[in-house]
Amino acid sequence: MTIERRTFADKPTLAKELAEAVADRIRTAIAGRGMAAIAVSGGSTPARFFQALGKTKDVEWTKVIVTLVDERWVDETSDRSNALLVNEKMLQGPAAVARFFPLYSGGDEPGMTEVAKTNALLADLPEQFAAVVLGMGGDGHTASFFPGGDTLSEALTSAGPAIAIHAPGAGEPRITFTLPRLLHTDGLYLHIEGEEKAVVLDAALGDGPVEDLPIRAVLRSGQNVTVYWCP
């Protein structure tokens, strides 16, 4: 297991390099397995990366499935929706023909029926992702693995693929892929920006409980992780 840290001078350069890395994973997966699935994070950080990846022309986008590592339980028309961000920033131009698997399946709460509906859709994903791109919050959460989450332990250990989670720092109820399901990937990337996130990452690489900084579960998973960071 290795944690490779790659540092870039600015956000546009990082976005371009990460898009090229993920596109390479997609092309390799299509060549070897006939299709590729990627799972990406929402929030404000990945917008440039989404735009750069979506403009990649030498990818057979008709053979690509895009999904999210997690989602706020809100309609796709909400400005809080990660799905909205992916559709507006990535699934345009060449990437518009890719398939998108949303995690939100309707209703006000991710109850058992709603989560089961989402998981039925996710059952059609390939067993192995071509790439998983995680983010990280200032509280050390990644995906929706939040400190204090009511199903955090299950989210970090169960087969999933996805479960609901409520946490004090999460705002809305969330649905998230479980960590074991996300680790079934050819390439695992952590995309973070800013000095504050670098400090959190350094702390996460040190000793301490996973519950305090859930990103530690990823860093201690035994999977190779490539960190893309810029100031």
C-alpha positions as CSV (number, residue, x, y, z in Angstrom):
1,M,0.0,0.0,0.0
2,T,1.3,3.4,-0.9
3,I,0.1,7.0,-0.4
4,E,1.5,9.0,-3.3
5,R,1.2,12.8,-2.9
6,R,1.2,14.8,-6.1
7,T,1.5,18.6,-5.8
8,F,0.4,21.1,-8.5
9,A,1.0,24.8,-8.9
10,D,-2.6,25.7,-9.4
11,K,-6.1,24.4,-9.7
12,P,-6.3,24.4,-13.5
13,T,-3.2,22.3,-13.8
14,L,-4.4,19.8,-11.1
15,A,-7.8,19.5,-12.9
16,K,-6.1,18.8,-16.2
17,E,-3.7,16.2,-14.8
18,L,-6.4,14.4,-12.7
19,A,-8.7,14.3,-15.8
20,E,-5.9,12.7,-17.8
21,A,-5.3,10.1,-15.1
22,V,-8.9,9.2,-14.9
23,A,-9.4,9.1,-18.7
24,D,-6.4,6.7,-18.9
25,R,-8.2,4.5,-16.3
26,I,-11.4,4.6,-18.3
27,R,-9.7,3.7,-21.6
28,T,-7.8,0.8,-20.0
29,A,-11.0,-0.5,-18.4
30,I,-12.9,-0.3,-21.7
31,A,-10.1,-2.1,-23.5
32,G,-10.0,-4.9,-20.9
33,R,-13.6,-5.2,-19.8
34,G,-15.7,-3.6,-22.5
35,M,-17.0,-0.8,-20.3
36,A,-15.9,1.5,-17.5
37,A,-17.6,3.0,-14.4
38,I,-16.3,5.9,-12.3
39,A,-17.5,7.3,-9.0
40,V,-16.8,10.9,-8.3
41,S,-17.3,13.4,-5.4
42,G,-19.5,16.5,-5.3
43,G,-19.0,19.8,-3.6
44,S,-17.3,22.9,-5.1
45,T,-13.7,21.4,-5.4
46,P,-14.1,19.1,-8.5
47,A,-15.9,21.5,-10.9
48,R,-12.7,22.2,-13.0
49,F,-11.8,18.5,-13.0
50,F,-15.3,17.6,-14.2
51,Q,-15.1,20.1,-17.0
52,A,-11.7,18.9,-18.1
53,L,-12.7,15.2,-18.0
54,G,-16.0,15.9,-19.9
55,K,-14.1,17.5,-22.7
56,T,-11.9,14.5,-23.3
57,K,-12.6,13.3,-26.9
58,D,-10.6,10.1,-27.1
59,V,-12.8,8.2,-24.7
60,E,-15.7,5.9,-25.8
61,W,-18.2,7.7,-23.6
62,T,-21.0,5.4,-24.7
63,K,-19.3,2.7,-22.8
64,V,-18.9,4.8,-19.6
65,I,-21.1,4.9,-16.5
66,V,-20.7,7.8,-14.1
67,T,-22.0,7.8,-10.5
68,L,-21.3,9.6,-7.3
69,V,-19.5,8.4,-4.2
70,D,-22.3,10.0,-2.1
71,E,-25.2,12.4,-2.4
72,R,-27.2,14.8,-0.4
73,W,-30.8,13.5,-0.2
74,V,-32.2,16.3,-2.4
75,D,-33.8,16.5,-5.8
76,E,-31.5,16.9,-8.8
77,T,-32.9,20.4,-9.4
78,S,-31.5,21.6,-6.0
79,D,-28.3,23.6,-6.1
80,R,-27.2,21.3,-3.2
81,S,-27.3,18.3,-5.5
82,N,-24.1,16.6,-6.5
83,A,-25.9,15.1,-9.5
84,L,-26.7,18.6,-10.8
85,L,-23.0,19.5,-10.6
86,V,-22.0,16.4,-12.5
87,N,-24.6,16.9,-15.2
88,E,-23.8,20.6,-15.7
89,K,-20.0,20.4,-15.5
90,M,-19.0,16.9,-16.8
91,L,-21.8,15.3,-18.8
92,Q,-21.6,17.9,-21.6
93,G,-19.8,17.8,-25.0
94,P,-18.2,14.4,-25.7
95,A,-19.2,13.0,-22.3
96,A,-22.9,13.8,-22.8
97,V,-23.5,10.3,-24.1
98,A,-22.2,8.6,-20.9
99,R,-24.8,7.0,-18.6
100,F,-25.3,8.5,-15.2
101,F,-26.5,6.5,-12.2
102,P,-27.9,8.8,-9.5
103,L,-28.0,7.9,-5.8
104,Y,-31.1,10.0,-4.9
105,S,-34.3,8.0,-5.6
106,G,-37.0,10.4,-4.4
107,G,-38.8,11.4,-1.2
108,D,-37.8,13.4,1.8
109,E,-35.7,10.8,3.6
110,P,-33.5,7.9,2.5
111,G,-35.6,5.2,4.1
112,M,-35.3,1.5,3.5
113,T,-37.5,1.6,0.4
114,E,-35.6,4.5,-1.1
115,V,-32.2,3.0,-0.4
116,A,-33.3,-0.3,-1.8
117,K,-34.4,1.4,-5.0
118,T,-31.0,3.1,-5.3
119,N,-29.1,-0.2,-4.6
120,A,-31.2,-2.0,-7.3
121,L,-29.9,0.5,-9.8
122,L,-26.3,0.2,-8.5
123,A,-26.5,-3.6,-9.0
124,D,-26.0,-2.9,-12.7
125,L,-22.6,-1.3,-12.2
126,P,-19.5,-3.3,-13.1
127,E,-18.0,-5.1,-10.1
128,Q,-14.8,-3.1,-10.5
129,F,-14.7,0.7,-10.9
130,A,-12.2,2.1,-13.3
131,A,-11.6,5.1,-11.0
132,V,-12.9,6.4,-7.7
133,V,-12.2,10.1,-7.0
134,L,-12.8,11.1,-3.4
135,G,-12.7,14.5,-1.8
136,M,-12.2,15.5,1.9
137,G,-13.8,18.0,4.2
138,G,-12.1,20.1,6.8
139,D,-13.6,17.8,9.4
140,G,-11.9,14.8,7.8
141,H,-15.0,13.3,6.2
142,T,-14.8,11.7,2.8
143,A,-17.8,10.4,0.8
144,S,-20.5,10.8,3.5
145,F,-18.3,9.2,6.2
146,F,-18.8,12.0,8.7
147,P,-17.6,12.1,12.3
148,G,-20.6,11.3,14.4
149,G,-22.6,9.7,11.6
150,D,-25.3,7.4,12.8
151,T,-24.2,4.6,10.4
152,L,-20.5,5.4,10.2
153,S,-19.3,2.0,11.3
154,E,-21.6,0.2,8.8
155,A,-20.6,2.6,6.1
156,L,-16.9,1.7,6.6
157,T,-17.3,-2.0,6.8
158,S,-20.5,-3.3,5.0
159,A,-20.7,-4.6,1.5
160,G,-23.3,-2.0,0.6
161,P,-23.3,-0.9,-2.1
162,A,-24.9,2.2,-0.6
163,I,-26.5,3.1,2.8
164,A,-28.2,6.1,4.3
165,I,-26.3,8.2,6.9
166,H,-27.3,11.2,9.1
167,A,-24.6,13.3,10.8
168,P,-24.4,16.6,12.7
169,G,-22.0,18.1,10.1
170,A,-23.7,16.7,7.0
171,G,-26.6,19.1,6.7
172,E,-29.2,17.1,4.8
173,P,-29.6,13.3,5.2
174,R,-27.1,11.5,2.9
175,I,-26.7,8.3,0.9
176,T,-23.2,7.0,0.4
177,F,-21.4,4.1,-1.2
178,T,-19.8,2.0,1.5
179,L,-16.0,2.0,1.7
180,P,-15.6,-1.7,0.8
181,R,-17.5,-1.1,-2.4
182,L,-15.5,2.0,-3.3
183,L,-12.3,0.1,-2.8
184,H,-13.2,-2.2,-5.7
185,T,-11.4,0.1,-8.1
186,D,-8.4,0.2,-10.5
187,G,-7.5,3.7,-9.3
188,L,-8.2,5.5,-6.1
189,Y,-7.7,9.3,-6.0
190,L,-8.0,11.9,-3.3
191,H,-8.6,15.4,-4.7
192,I,-8.0,18.2,-2.2
193,E,-7.1,21.9,-2.5
194,G,-5.9,24.5,0.0
195,E,-3.5,24.6,3.0
196,E,-6.3,23.7,5.4
197,K,-6.9,20.4,3.7
198,A,-3.2,19.7,3.6
199,V,-3.1,20.1,7.4
200,V,-6.0,17.8,7.9
201,L,-4.4,15.2,5.6
202,D,-1.2,15.3,7.6
203,A,-3.2,14.8,10.8
204,A,-5.1,11.9,9.2
205,L,-1.8,10.2,8.3
206,G,-0.8,10.2,11.9
207,D,-2.1,8.2,14.8
208,G,-5.7,8.5,16.1
209,P,-9.1,7.0,15.8
210,V,-10.9,6.7,12.5
211,E,-14.0,8.1,14.1
212,D,-12.3,11.4,14.6
213,L,-11.1,11.7,11.0
214,P,-12.9,9.2,8.8
215,I,-10.6,9.7,5.9
216,R,-8.2,7.6,7.9
217,A,-10.3,4.6,6.9
218,V,-9.3,5.1,3.3
219,L,-5.7,5.9,4.1
220,R,-5.4,2.7,6.2
221,S,-7.4,0.5,3.9
222,G,-4.4,-1.1,2.2
223,Q,-5.4,0.3,-1.2
224,N,-3.0,2.5,-3.1
225,V,-4.1,6.1,-2.9
226,T,-2.9,9.0,-5.1
227,V,-3.4,12.4,-3.6
228,Y,-3.8,15.3,-5.9
229,W,-3.3,18.6,-4.1
230,C,-2.7,22.3,-4.9
231,P,-2.6,25.4,-2.7
